């Protein structure tokens, strides 16, 4: 490997890491906003659209509209809407860990839609992840978080669609992201109007600005830049910082903690997905 390619790979990894850090602040700042989840999602996408539009202008990237891009935009819309709703109905830790099941859903859908037979490692990883998910839902029966946990899991399903559709021949990730952000804004607009946003206090408006500019806008700019130079498996491994940092920030600054059973489930899901990615990287290196 040349010094130039190593440098490009390093830059890509840094971009992906920065995107994960930006995404990770979502749980905390959503808890600080006393609005409906759909209203929060609409408001933050006003500012994320401005960030993406500015990036399009600076990078001279042309907006692409085709079937694959639109389906990708719908996957992004579903991911963000379900995440915001779940974050208000369950703990931030439950939300992000259940969304982190996305790589396993990628494997399942690849098998069902593209007849890509899962390997032994795939099946073992899936079994462990769903064991962790079961821990969350058993805990939900006593904590009353069942609806929120289910929405978080569905967010992970939608998130897997984003990973799958961005690899298509006629896909364009930036265009999917921008169109998805516009759809997110429009979908939640009636709920945002009902919250009377212009009369909101400084904390609420500040949190919305940070969510839109940093947690969505900059995060997606960093992610799309990083994926240009980083393999998907490596990127998903680096992104593992998000489900760790997200609940830590909420616990430190908001005081919301995971229950013991949810902690066990979180550990099972997190370790299973990271171990799966590490073993896949090792396997690819051996066959290269």
N, C-alpha and C positions, 0 to 999 in steps of 0.2 A: 504493500500500500504506500502510495506516495505521500509526501508531506502535505501536498495540496489537498488530496482527498481526505486525509486525516483531519485537516483543518476544517474542511466542509462538514465532515461528520460531527466534529466537536461543536461547531456552530449550530447545527441542526439539533443536537442534544440539548444545548443551552436554551434554544427557543422553546423546545417541548417542555423543559423544566420550568421556564418562566410562565408558560401557559398554564401548567398545573398549579403553580403558586397563585396565579390570578384567579383561576376557577375556584380554588379552595376557600376564598373569602366569602363565597356566596351564602353558605349556611349562616354565618354570623350576621351579616348585614341584612339578610331577609328577616331574621328574628327581631331586628331593631325597627322594622317597619310595621306599623299596626294596620296593615291593609290586607285585603283579600289577595291570595296568591296570584290570581289572574291579573289583578290591578298592578301588582308589583312587576310582573313579567312584561306587561304592556309599557309601563313607565320606563323600565331600564332599557328596553329595546329602542326607545326614542334616541337615546344617547349612543347606544351601540351602533345603530344605523349610521349616525353621523361619523363615528370613528371609522367604520368600514368604508363609507363613501369617500372619506378623506384618503384612506389607504388606496382605494381604487384610483383616485386622481393622481396621487403621488407615484404609484407604481405603474400607472398607465395600463391597468388591467381592464380588459373589456368584459362587460357583463354578458354572460352566456345564458341563454334560455332554451332549454330542450326538455324532453321527457325525463331524462335521468336527473338533471339538475333540479327540476320541480319535485320529483319524488324525494331527492336528498333534502330539499328545503322542508318538505312535510315531515321528514324524520327528525330534523332539527327542531321544528316547531313542536312536535309531540314530546321530544326530550325535555325541552325547556318548560313547557306548560305543566307537564306531569311533575317535574322536579319542584317547581314553585308551589304547586298545590300540596305535594307530599311534605315539603319542608314546614308547612303550617299545620299539618295534621299528625306528624310524628317527629321524632328527634332528628336533628341535623345529621347525627352519626348514622342512624338507621337509613336515612335518605341517601347519603352518598355511598355507603357500603352496598346497599341493594342496587344502586345504579351501576356500581362497579362490577356487577355480574355480566356486563355487556359482552366481554370477550367470549364467554361461554355461549351466549345467545348467537354470536357470530358463527361459532362452530355448529350449533344446532341448525340454524337456517341454511348454512352452506351445505349441510347434509340433505336437508329436505328440498331445497330449491335447485341446487346445482349437482345433486347426487355425489357430493364429495364425502366418501365414507370416512367417518371419524376413526382415528387410530386408538390404540389402547391407552395412550397417555391422555388423549382428549376425553375419553370416557371416564377415566379415573378422576381427572380434574373436575368434570361436570358433576360427578357423584359427590365429591367433597364440597363443591360450591353449593349444591342444593341442600346438602346437610346443614350448612351454615344458614341458608335461607330459611330452612325449617325452624331453626332456633329463633329467628326473628319473629316468625308468625306464631309460634307457641307463646313467646313472650307477649305478642300483641293481644292474645286472648284475655290476658289479665290486665294489661296496661291501657287497653282501649285505642291502640294505635293501628288496628288492622287496616282501616281504609288508607291511611297514610303510607303504611308499609307496602300495600298492594300497588298504590300509585307510583311509589319509588321503584318497585320492581318493573312495572310497565315502562317507566322512564328508561331503565336499563335496556329493555327490549328495543325501544325506539333508538337509543344511542347506538346499539349494534347495527341498526340500519344505516346510520351515518357512516360508520367504518366500512360497511360493505359497498355502499353506493359510490363512495368517493374513489373506488378503484376501477370504475367503469371506463371504457374507452372514450366515451363522449361526456364524461363528468367534468365538473369544474367546482372544486370545493368552495372557493371564495364566493362564487355566484350563488351556490346553494345556501351558504351562510347568510349572505345579505338578503336574499329573498325570504329565507326562513325568519330572519329578524323582523322584516316588514310584516309577515304573517302573524308573528307573535304579538306585535304592537296592535294590529287591527283586531285580532281575536279578543284581546283583553280590554280594548278601548272602552266599551260600555261599563265595565267594572271599574276602570280607572276614573271615569267621569263621576261615577257614583261615590267615589271616595273624596271628591272635592280637593284635588291635588294642589290647587293654588292657595288653599288655606292651610296647607301642611306646615308643621314646625320645621326648624332648621335641621334637626337630627334626621327626620324622615327624608327631606329633600337631599341632604348630604349623602345618606345611605343609597338613595336611588341613583344619584350621580356616580358614586363609586361603583355600584353594580353595573351600570350601563357602560361606563368608560373603561373600567379596569377588568371587572369580573367577566364581562362578555366581549366588549370591543377589542381591547388589547389581547385578551386571552385567545380569541380566535385568530387574530393577526399573527401572534406568536406560533400558534398551533399549525396554521396553514404553511407558514414559513418553515417551521421545523420538519413537517412531513415531506417537504421537498427534498430533504437531505437525510432523513432518518427512516429506516424500515419500520413498518407498522408495529411489529412485535416489540422492537426496541423502544418505540415511542410509548406503547402501552405500559411497558415496564417502568419507564421514567415517570409516566403519569401516575404511578402508584403513590406518589407523595401526596396527591390530592385527598384520597380517602383517609389518610392519616392526619394531615394538617387541618382539614375541615372541622372534624369534631373536637380537635385539640383547641382550636381558636374559640369555638363556641363554649367549650367547658371553661376556658380561662376568662373570657370576657362576658359571658352570658350566664354561666353557672349551670348549663344543661348537661347532664351526664347520661351515659348509656347504662342500662341495667346490667347486672351480672350475666344474664343469659344472652342479652344482645352483644355484650362484649365477647362472649365465647363465639357467637355466630360471626361477629365481625372478624375475629382472629382467623376463623376457619376460612371464610371467603377471601380475605386479604392474602393469607399465606398460600392458599390454593392457587389463586390467580397469578401471584408473583412467581411461585415455584413452577407453574406451568409455562410461563413466559421464559424463565431462565433455562428450563430443560429444552424448550423449543429452540432457543438461541444456540445452546450447546449442540443439539442435534443437527441444526443447519450448518454450524461450523464444521462438524465432523464429515458432513456429506459434500461440503463445498470443494 
